[in-house]
């Protein structure tokens, strides 16, 4: 009898160990991490590729080229809640190219083209989440007719590439992630917003209602421009140049609307240049300052490669300190963190996990209350210098 009991106990123990091992392996394989390297510099004379890497252990493995340098990329925009990375290429022979990357299935990558007239220029563009949750990428085109610039909107359905006509009124559905870090271009803030009383409208002359109101304590003049920097399912974040002050050093006030709690709050951060991103209910801001105009700067690089960080900073006419601000719009927690390097940016906040690029290091930390803890270096390589976007792929 004792032999059978002992055998049963050993069998149960082995089964438990195996079960735990399987559970741990499944948990370890639940997610894959990918990063995107690119350098959209819209005023620069040359262009750069966009490269997708898988972060495997401490290595970066090239998975795909989302664009080559000759594609003239002018933005890379991640929309984590929608599982997308969108890459836009400048008009070439009247064609704008939009590359759509499905985060959970990279094989579904597709490119769509939009033909614009010879007298037209691409003014700006935004992802729209329509009332039926359909995602449409909207290109706002400016056409000069008899000396007057007229705006019209052309849409591309993200899932199919079908072209659909849109109206300026549809911009009220814009989804905004904010600005990339690393001194590169391609932010998607919605500008040209004004107020009539406390009602937000698009266009100074068009006055198209956006169906949201400004906070009561925000006093603006009719001519003051408002930027919608972040707009997602959880947060609307706005600011305006009038909220940048020099009385106690350059500072910027950001107003955040918690869509769940239906209330506005505000924070004031150091810096006079917007470098702000939204990750769900979290706002990440870099302390950055506008420097003098670029003059007689020379850059050393080979076609298809990237600028060195120092040259990227020179191009951007921007000064950074390495100070990061993290603000949770729901809990009102504000974290101030110094990375130790001016070339720093928040790449992703996923739950309590935060991923920060500091120079050539990709770091992971945890948000615990009002602090960052348990920071570790996930990867350290020259390629990390040009990582400005990070996505996590859920595994079945």
N, C-alpha and C positions, 0 to 999 in steps of 0.2 A: 504493500500500500504506500509506504514512504517513497518507494522508487517512482511510482506513478505520480505522486504529489510533486516530487522534485522535478520530474520530467515536465509536468504541466507548468510549474513555475518558470522553468528555463524557457519553455516554449512561449509563455506569455511575455517574458522579459525580452526575448529575441524579437517577438512581434512588435512590442512597444518601441524598441530601439529602431527597428526598420521603419515603423510608422512615423516616428519622429524624424528620421533621416529623410524620408520622402517628403514630409511636411516642410522641413527646412530647405530641401532642394527646390520644392515648388515655390516657396516664398522667395528664395534667392533668384528664381527665374521669372518671377512675376513681371518684372520690368526690364526693359533695355533702355539705355541712355544714348542719345545721339546729340551731336552738336553741329552747328552750321558756322562755317568760316566764310567771311565775305568782307568787302570793303567798298560799299557804294559811296562814292565821293562825287557829288553831282557837279561841282565846279572845277573838278580836276580834269586835266587834259587826257588822262589815260583811264582805262577801266580794268576791273579785276574779276577773277572767277568767283563762283560760289560753290563751296565744297561741303559735302555732308560726311561727317565722321561718326563712327560708332566708338563709344568709350568702352573699351574692353580691358578690365583690370586697370592698369595704369597707362595703357597704350591708346593711341588714337588711330583707328583703322579707317582708311578712306573707303567709303561705301559708294559714293556717286558724285558726279559733277552736276549740280543743279543748273549751272550756267557757266559758260566760258567767258574769258575777258572780252572777246569780241561781241558778246551779247549786250554789252553796255547796260548792266544792271543798275537801276536807280533806287530800288528798295528790296529789302528782305523783311517780311512781316510775319511773325508767328501768332497764331490764334489758338492758344492751348485748349480753351474750352470747346473749340470746334474741331480739334485734331488736325489743324492745317498749318502749313507754312506756304506763304505766297511769295513769289519772286516776280518782280516787274522789270521789263527791259524797255529802254527808251525807244521812241518811235524811229523806225528805220524804213525809209521809202514809204512812209505813210502808215506803217504797221506798228502797233503796240503789242508786245508779247506778254502774256501772263502765264506763268508756270505754277501749277497747283500740285502741292505735295501732300499726300495723305500720311499723317504721322504714323498711323497704325498699319499701313501697307504701302511701302515706298514703290512697289511695282505699279501702283495706280497713278504714278506721276503722269501728268498730262499738261500740254501746252496749248494755249488758245491765242488767237490773234484777233486784233480789232483794227479795222481799216479806218483811218481818219482822213479828211480832205486836205488838200494842199495848203489851203488858207487857214487850217486849224492847228492849234497847239494843245498839248495835254496840260491842263491847268493843275489838277490834283485828282486823287482817287481814294476810295474808301471801300472797305468791306461793309455790306449792309446785311443785317439780319431782319428779314421782312416779317410782318405779323404772322404769317403761316410758318415761320422759322426757316424758310428757304434762304440760302445764302447766295447773294448776288454781289459781284464785284463791280463797283460803279466808277467809271471814268468820266470826269467832268472835262468837257472839251470847250475851249474858247475859240470861236470863229469870228474873225473880223469882217464885218460887212459895212461898207461905206464909212470906214473909220471908227465904227462902233464894235466893241467886243461883246458878242452874245454867247451866253453859256447854255450848253445843252448836255444831257447826261446819257451815256451809253452803258448798258449793263451786260455783264457776262455771267451766266449762271455757273456757279463754281462746280457743281456736280457734272454738268453735261457740256458746258461750253456754248450753250445756246445764247444768242444775242437777244436782248430784250430792251425796249425803250423805257427810259425812266424819266422822272421829273426832279427838279431841284428839291421839291417837297419831300422826296424819298430820302434825302440826306438825314432826316431825323432818325433814321434807323441805323446810322453809322455805328460800327463797332471800332473802338480805338484802343490800341495796346500801349501807345505812348511813343517814346523815342529809344532807339538803340543806344547802347553805351559805346565806349571805345572810340569816341571822336569820329564816328561815321554818320552818314546821312540816312534818311529813309523813315523819319518819324511820320506817324499817321494822325496827328492831332487835327481835329476839325476846327478850322479858323473861320473868320468872317462871320462870327456870331455877335449879335448886339442885343440890346434890351429895350423893350418898350414897357416902361414901368418895371415890373419884376418878371415879365414874360420874355423868354429867350426867343430870338428870331434869327434866321439866316439871311445874310445880305443886308447891307445898309439901306439900299434902295428897294430890294425885293421884299424884305420884311416877312419872310416865310416863317410861320409859327413852327417851333420845334417841340411844342407840347411839354415843356418843363419850365419851372420857375426858378429864379435865382434866390439865394438865401436872403432873408429879410435884412440882415445886418450889412449886406454888401451894397454899398452906394456907388453907382456908376453913372457917368454921363452918357448921353445918347451916342456920342462918337467913340466911346471906349470899346475896343475890340476884346472879345472874350475868346479864349482858346478852350475847347473841350479836349483835354489831354488824354484822358482815359474814359472809356465807356464800355462796360461789360455787364454781365448779368447781375453783378453785385454792387458795382460802384460807378458813379459819374464823378470825374475830377475836372475842375475848371480852374483857370487863373486868367489874369489879364496883365498887360504891361504896367498898368497903374498900380498893381499890387507888388511891384518890385521897387524897393525903397533903398535909399542910400543914407538915411539918417543915422543908422547905427551900423554902417557897413552894408554892403549889398545883400539884401534878403528878398525872398519871394514868398508870398502867402498863397497857399493852395487850399481850395475849398472842395471838400469831398462829401458826396451825397450817398448815404447808406440806403440802398434800395430796399433792403429787408426791414430796417428800423424806420425808414422814411424820415430821416433827419440829416441836416447838414452839420458838418464840423469843419474846423480849419486848423492848419498847422503852418508855421512860418519856418522856412529852412534857409540856411546860408547859401548864397549864390544868386547870380542875376541871369543865369542861362538855364533854360528848361532841359533837364535830362531826367525824365520821369517815365517809369513803366508801371503797368498794372498787372498784378497776378491775382485774380480772384478778388478777395477783400483786402489784399495787401497792396500798398503803394511803395515803390522803391524810387528814391530820388538821390542823384549824385550832386555833391557840391561842385558847381562849375561856374566859371566866370568868363565873360566875353573879353577877349584881348583885342589889341589893335589890329588894323587891317593887314592882310598878308602882303608882303612886298619883297620882290626879288629873291624869293626862296627857290632853291634848287633841290631836286629830289633824285635819289639814286635807286633805281629798281630795274628789274628785267620784266618784259611783257609776260603776263600770266602769273606774276608773283604779287606780293603785297608790300606796302610801305612799311618801313620800320616804325615802331611806336612813336619815336621822337619826331619823325617826319609827318606821321598822321596827326600828331598834336599840333605841329606847326601849321599844317594845312587847315585844321579846324578853327584856328584862331581862338582856341579855348584853353583855359587854365583850370586844372582840377587839383584837388587836394588829397583824394583818397577817402574822404568822409562820405559815408552813406547814411541815408535816413530811411527807416522802414516804419511805415504807419499802417496799422490795422484799422480800417474804417469802422468795423463792427465793435471791437473791444476798446478802441481809442488808445491802444498801446503804441507808443512812439519809441523806437530804438535808434540810437545814434552809434555808428560803428566806424572806427578808423582802421583801414586795411593795411596801412604802411606803404602804399604805393599810389601815386596819382593815377596810374593806368589801371583802374579798377571799375568793375561794374557787376550788378546783380543780373545773372542770366536766367534764374528761375526761382520761384518760391512754390513748393509743392507740399501742401499740408504744413508740417512743422519743419520740413527740410528746406534749406536755402543753399543755392549754388552760386558762387561768386568767382569771377575771374580776377586774379590779382597778378598783373604782368603775364608771365608765362606759366602761371599755376592755376589750375582749376581746383577750387576748394569747396568742400561741403561742410555745412554746419547745421545745427538745430536751433530753432527758436524756442526758448524756454522763458515764458513770461515776458519780461522786458529786456532780455539778454540773448546774445548769440553764444552758444556753447558747443563743445565737442567738435571744433573745426579740424578737418583733416584734408590733406592734399590728395585729390583723386588722380591728377595727372600733371606732369611738368614736362613741357616740350615746347620747341619754337612755334609749332602749329597753334598752340593755345593762345598766342598773342593775337590771333585774328578770329578767335571764337567770340561771337557777339550774341548768339542765340543757342538755347538748349531746349531739347524736347525729350519727353519720356514716352516710350512706346509700351502700352499695356500688352501683356502676353496672356494668351488663353490658358 
